[in-house]
């Protein structure tokens, strides 16, 4: 299992190879974020544990790609004095104004409240997409 810190560059590389990292794709990625959060909410409402993990992980992937499109850094700083599932996530350059920083915290809290971790969910999402092929059409990745 990869740490979140290890997954970020893997996700960024995956997105770059699929032509997703252009700034012009930001509006599409923001819509993708809404879609994934909606799927996560539905899974929580129906109590579908597998889909909850899938939704949290997919939302993490979308946020990493979105922040990369916006030319913002994503990095993780772990505090060993805290529990395994607790971490601080920082985004470089004006993160508070955009609110995406808080989205990572929200995902972490959501994972914990559903008896999982963001790390587990992000790894499940990575395992699902890492070999996925497709094409980016008008800023949206369409899987084969």
VORO-894340 format. One record per residue (C-alpha): residue number from 1; residue in one letter; x, z, y. Coordinates in nm, 3 decimals, padded with zeros to 5 digits, always signed. Example, Ala and Ser with C-alpha at 12.3 -4.5 7.8 and 13.67 -1.06 7.14 Angstrom:
[atom 1 "A" [+01.230 +00.780 -00.450]] [atom 2 "S" [+01.367 +00.714 -00.106]] 
This chain:
[atom 1 "X" [+00.000 +00.000 +00.000]] [atom 2 "X" [+00.131 -00.096 +00.342]] [atom 3 "X" [+00.126 +00.130 +00.645]] [atom 4 "X" [-00.073 +00.014 +00.946]] [atom 5 "X" [+00.256 -00.045 +01.125]] [atom 6 "X" [+00.363 -00.281 +00.845]] [atom 7 "X" [+00.028 -00.463 +00.838]] [atom 8 "X" [+00.020 -00.556 +01.207]] [atom 9 "X" [+00.300 -00.818 +01.194]] [atom 10 "X" [+00.163 -00.954 +00.865]] [atom 11 "X" [-00.178 -01.005 +01.026]] [atom 12 "X" [-00.020 -01.156 +01.337]] [atom 13 "X" [+00.184 -01.399 +01.128]] [atom 14 "X" [-00.126 -01.491 +00.924]] [atom 15 "X" [-00.322 -01.559 +01.245]] [atom 16 "X" [-00.038 -01.761 +01.400]] [atom 17 "X" [-00.015 -01.987 +01.095]] [atom 18 "X" [-00.387 -02.055 +01.132]] [atom 19 "X" [-00.370 -02.136 +01.506]] [atom 20 "X" [-00.577 -01.834 +01.608]] [atom 21 "X" [-00.346 -01.681 +01.865]] [atom 22 "X" [-00.423 -01.901 +02.164]] [atom 23 "X" [-00.554 -01.719 +02.469]] [atom 24 "X" [-00.839 -01.969 +02.485]] [atom 25 "X" [-00.967 -01.825 +02.154]] [atom 26 "X" [-01.028 -01.478 +02.301]] [atom 27 "X" [-01.405 -01.524 +02.357]] [atom 28 "X" [-01.450 -01.636 +01.994]] [atom 29 "X" [-01.248 -01.340 +01.869]] [atom 30 "X" [-01.459 -01.104 +02.080]] [atom 31 "X" [-01.770 -01.245 +01.913]] [atom 32 "X" [-01.602 -01.203 +01.574]] [atom 33 "X" [-01.543 -00.838 +01.662]] [atom 34 "X" [-01.915 -00.790 +01.732]] [atom 35 "X" [-01.999 -00.962 +01.403]] [atom 36 "X" [-01.768 -00.737 +01.200]] [atom 37 "X" [-01.893 -00.420 +01.371]] [atom 38 "X" [-02.249 -00.527 +01.292]] [atom 39 "X" [-02.163 -00.577 +00.926]] [atom 40 "X" [-01.996 -00.236 +00.922]] [atom 41 "X" [-02.302 -00.073 +01.081]] [atom 42 "X" [-02.532 -00.235 +00.824]] [atom 43 "X" [-02.310 -00.112 +00.540]] [atom 44 "X" [-02.317 +00.244 +00.677]] [atom 45 "X" [-02.695 +00.233 +00.719]] [atom 46 "X" [-02.743 +00.115 +00.361]] [atom 47 "X" [-02.474 +00.347 +00.219]] [atom 48 "X" [-02.274 +00.063 +00.065]] [atom 49 "X" [-01.928 +00.220 +00.025]] [atom 50 "X" [-01.753 -00.104 -00.071]] [atom 51 "X" [-01.895 -00.288 +00.232]] [atom 52 "X" [-01.812 +00.004 +00.463]] [atom 53 "X" [-01.446 -00.023 +00.366]] [atom 54 "X" [-01.462 -00.402 +00.394]] [atom 55 "X" [-01.619 -00.385 +00.740]] [atom 56 "X" [-01.373 -00.130 +00.877]] [atom 57 "X" [-01.079 -00.329 +00.741]] [atom 58 "X" [-01.210 -00.660 +00.873]] [atom 59 "X" [-01.272 -00.504 +01.215]] [atom 60 "X" [-00.913 -00.378 +01.219]] [atom 61 "X" [-00.785 -00.730 +01.145]] [atom 62 "X" [-01.001 -00.879 +01.421]] [atom 63 "X" [-00.878 -00.621 +01.673]] [atom 64 "X" [-00.512 -00.689 +01.588]] [atom 65 "X" [-00.568 -01.063 +01.635]] [atom 66 "X" [-00.762 -01.009 +01.959]] [atom 67 "X" [-00.493 -00.788 +02.111]] [atom 68 "X" [-00.228 -01.038 +02.008]] [atom 69 "X" [-00.426 -01.320 +02.172]] [atom 70 "X" [-00.436 -01.108 +02.488]] [atom 71 "X" [-00.057 -01.065 +02.470]] [atom 72 "X" [-00.088 -00.691 +02.423]] [atom 73 "X" [+00.140 -00.503 +02.188]] [atom 74 "X" [+00.000 -00.305 +01.898]] [atom 75 "X" [+00.211 -00.031 +01.748]] [atom 76 "X" [+00.162 +00.294 +01.565]] [atom 77 "X" [+00.325 +00.633 +01.609]] [atom 78 "X" [+00.270 +00.881 +01.329]] [atom 79 "X" [+00.282 +01.255 +01.384]] [atom 80 "X" [+00.405 +01.415 +01.060]] [atom 81 "X" [+00.265 +01.753 +01.166]] [atom 82 "X" [-00.089 +01.615 +01.141]] [atom 83 "X" [-00.290 +01.521 +00.834]] [atom 84 "X" [-00.212 +01.193 +00.656]] [atom 85 "X" [-00.514 +01.018 +00.798]] [atom 86 "X" [-00.445 +01.114 +01.159]] [atom 87 "X" [-00.239 +00.892 +01.380]] [atom 88 "X" [-00.206 +00.783 +01.738]] [atom 89 "X" [-00.236 +00.418 +01.822]] [atom 90 "X" [-00.107 +00.289 +02.151]] [atom 91 "X" [-00.151 -00.048 +02.314]] [atom 92 "X" [+00.100 -00.156 +02.573]] [atom 93 "X" [-00.009 -00.276 +02.918]] [atom 94 "X" [-00.329 -00.154 +03.076]] [atom 95 "X" [-00.506 -00.058 +02.753]] [atom 96 "X" [-00.749 +00.194 +02.900]] [atom 97 "X" [-00.915 -00.060 +03.127]] [atom 98 "X" [-01.007 -00.289 +02.839]] [atom 99 "X" [-01.130 -00.023 +02.599]] [atom 100 "X" [-00.985 -00.172 +02.281]] [atom 101 "X" [-00.752 +00.123 +02.239]] [atom 102 "X" [-01.055 +00.344 +02.185]] [atom 103 "X" [-01.183 +00.097 +01.924]] [atom 104 "X" [-00.891 +00.180 +01.695]] [atom 105 "X" [-00.965 +00.551 +01.734]] [atom 106 "X" [-01.331 +00.480 +01.659]] [atom 107 "X" [-01.241 +00.288 +01.343]] [atom 108 "X" [-01.017 +00.572 +01.230]] [atom 109 "X" [-01.294 +00.827 +01.287]] [atom 110 "X" [-01.545 +00.601 +01.114]] [atom 111 "X" [-01.319 +00.568 +00.811]] [atom 112 "X" [-01.263 +00.943 +00.786]] [atom 113 "X" [-01.635 +01.019 +00.822]] [atom 114 "X" [-01.698 +00.778 +00.533]] [atom 115 "X" [-01.439 +00.946 +00.310]] [atom 116 "X" [-01.173 +00.678 +00.337]] [atom 117 "X" [-00.882 +00.598 +00.565]] [atom 118 "X" [-00.816 +00.316 +00.807]] [atom 119 "X" [-00.498 +00.243 +00.613]] [atom 120 "X" [-00.693 +00.193 +00.289]] [atom 121 "X" [-00.954 -00.026 +00.460]] [atom 122 "X" [-00.692 -00.237 +00.641]] [atom 123 "X" [-00.503 -00.293 +00.314]] [atom 124 "X" [-00.821 -00.404 +00.138]] [atom 125 "X" [-00.886 -00.653 +00.420]] [atom 126 "X" [-00.527 -00.777 +00.406]] [atom 127 "X" [-00.546 -00.826 +00.029]] [atom 128 "X" [-00.860 -01.032 +00.082]] [atom 129 "X" [-00.724 -01.260 +00.357]] [atom 130 "X" [-00.351 -01.290 +00.290]] [atom 131 "X" [-00.382 -01.606 +00.081]] [atom 132 "X" [-00.699 -01.738 +00.244]] [atom 133 "X" [-00.683 -02.101 +00.345]] [atom 134 "X" [-00.896 -02.288 +00.593]] [atom 135 "X" [-00.896 -02.449 +00.935]] [atom 136 "X" [-00.937 -02.329 +01.289]] [atom 137 "X" [-01.207 -02.531 +01.462]] [atom 138 "X" [-01.279 -02.465 +01.830]] [atom 139 "X" [-01.111 -02.124 +01.808]] [atom 140 "X" [-01.292 -02.011 +01.492]] [atom 141 "X" [-01.124 -01.987 +01.153]] [atom 142 "X" [-01.336 -02.150 +00.884]] [atom 143 "X" [-01.228 -02.048 +00.536]] [atom 144 "X" [-01.222 -02.297 +00.249]] 
